[in-house]
């Protein structure tokens, strides 16, 4: 028998829950050892396929080891500005819970903080509705947070934190330390990344881009970007962070949701007497590569997973704490509604819980009347939390679920073709037969290695252990309820969207159930089995961490900006590998210098707007371009100029390279009439102010960003029209220059435009240029075949491009 020090402690306060049966049958032992062998097989297979070598660590040079004073102050300020409202929100959440639920201090603290974040988000949402996004108001919220936190220190916050810390220390003493250490490393890495400027594409477009637009507008208004119509619970916290300090304060709100999720796993397992399961469940979920990559950002998926796991726990507690069942159901509904309020796909969570609860209570417990009453409570609470976002969309678009149900309900700005494109990018995972369904966990683990789907090996490795535990009914009844409901929800989610990152709210409770099964299995085994299982997990954890470090080195390169060797604006001004392509930050900074007060910037060819610090208008890749919308109501270039004036737009920024990159999404698929009117407006009113090169560091070349001003008719008449970069992007979309038939394609596209709109000089001038190119081909012997013609065309076009830009 191994010594007590070398055993995993299983001493708990509820022996009825965790007590092991007196003996394990042979078949159970055989299955457990087979499961252990499977863990090593998955670890070996994954390491072989997708783990960078240990030599990767040599690429990290941590010089200097300590940040410059200015960088240290910046980080400290961001942390302090975040901490005060978070402490106030936690205190408010604990006060709201009061004595309504029966739970240990750690669970109370986590649920209070989670509820407090939701309350803080809706406070910011309310301020946006009444157009009070102003610095004095944000600092008033900061001050109120400080007052609430200080007021609750003696009565609520400090006693709960002290008791929770004591409970946590006792829990750690009962645990094998490796799980705690590995989890702390993952959390520490995410904490450091919170101070790195945001370069994650989705965050730059709308997780931070939309909050930035709201701040510049002074409140919540109808934004043209489709993603701004999504529920934005987490983004409201980012509004507060950005409004007070900057990106670090915003990103820390997402970071703390991961910490709360880990503590929730620990608190839940501790309540059930299975102290090891919480740490391992948190590690399984938070060390997944896709979770880590999202946790480093101002994203929403880790926060959504926190609300999801808290909703599932509250639901499970409603079966245990029958004296407070109604209170637990109310909390479940509120938290389930918060999952929907984080993102539309989160609506599957309350739907699954509602269906499961009704089924269990109506048929399992034989009480249809109680089932109807309780599911009504759940549904109404969830709907109340979701309602503000539906009202917002109804006011802004006429469709509460915009852009979904657009075919039925329509909505201002809805475009069926673009929505079809959006659905095509987010289609469900195809499963054609039973074998593919059975092999799906393997496929998800080994064939989906992007930031949107990278599960890592741990969930797959622990599946057989969960199966063995299920055979012996090792899990408590309410854990089985949660596991089954989450598994059904994940299957539904995968049929809707093939990207497993969107299934993270279901993966959190599944990861906890898998870890619970493992904890129950190894508590019945001797030291060798336990040590071997830890070894397999450590190998897979190391694979995940090496992947994370590899991504940090290749894509983020955060050390220089963390240490103050480059400023955040410099860091945001150049392309990183797979991140922030062709950033327009340098152009936004120049626009900030020249835009007159009260004016706005129209951004064309880029949807990454989180770094723009001047009021702007823009469209995303799934939206209709604003000039195309405005051209519908204009009959002439002068009418279009008046519309620009009414919108307050005095300057236009065109990101040429990024515009060409995203043009395939249809962002420049303007009607012919809109293009003709815009080109006429361009020639008569638009003049080039400056060409700003993107200061690339990791890639060659200096792609241009063009800043134009919209001049009066008299002022514009003094100079020649500038080269039309927008027309160039559209032409390259319709007839790319790098194809063998490019010249014929360009003329075929342009000919009907020239005939239909003879008054538009841009079309006639371009036709003349193409004829010059054609004559140039005839004079060059080297351009005697299709491939050479393509090369020659690119060369001639490049010369004409340079001549046009320098006109």
Secondary structure, 3 states (H helix, E strand, C coil): CCCHHHCCCCCCCCHHHHCCCCCCCHHHHHHHHHHHHHHHHHHHHHHHHHCCCHHHHHHCCCCCCCCCHHHHHHHHHHHHHHHHHHHHHHHHHHHHHCCCCCCCHHHHHHHHHHHHHHHHHHHHHHHHHCCCCCHHHHHHHHHHHHHHHHHHHHHHHHHHHHHHHHHHHHHHHCCCHHHHHHHHHHHHHHHHHCCCCCCCHHHHHHHCHHHHHHHHHCCCCCCCCHHHHCCCHHHHHHHHHHHHCCHHHHHHHHHHHHHHHHHHHHHHHHHHCCHHHHHHHHHHHHCCHHHHHHHCCCCCHHHHHHHHHHHHHHHHHHHHCHHHHHHHHHHHHHHHHHHHHHCHHHHHHHHHHHHHHHHHHHHHCCCHHHHHHHHHHHHHHHHHHHHHHHHHHHHHHCCCCCCCCHHHHCCCCCCHHHHHHHHHHCCCCCCCCHHHHHCHHHHHHHCCCCCCCCCCCHHHHHHHHHHHHHHCCCCCHHHHHHHHHHHHHHHHHHHHCCCHHHHHHHHHHHHHHHHHHHHHHHCCCCHHHHHHHHHHHHHHHHHHHHHHHHHHHHHHCCHHHHHCCCCHHHHCCCCECCECCCCCHHHHHHHHHHCCCCCEEEEECCCCCCCCCCCEECCCCCCCCHHHHHHCCCCCHHHHHHHHHHCCEEEEEEEHHHHHHHHHHCCCCCCHHHHHHHHHHHHHHEEEEEEEECCCCCCCCCCEEEEEEECCHHHHCCCCCCCCHHHHHHHHHHCCCCCCCHHHHHHHHHHHHHHHCCCCHHHHHHHHHHHHHHHHHHHCHHHCCHHHHHHHHHHHHHHHHHHHHCC
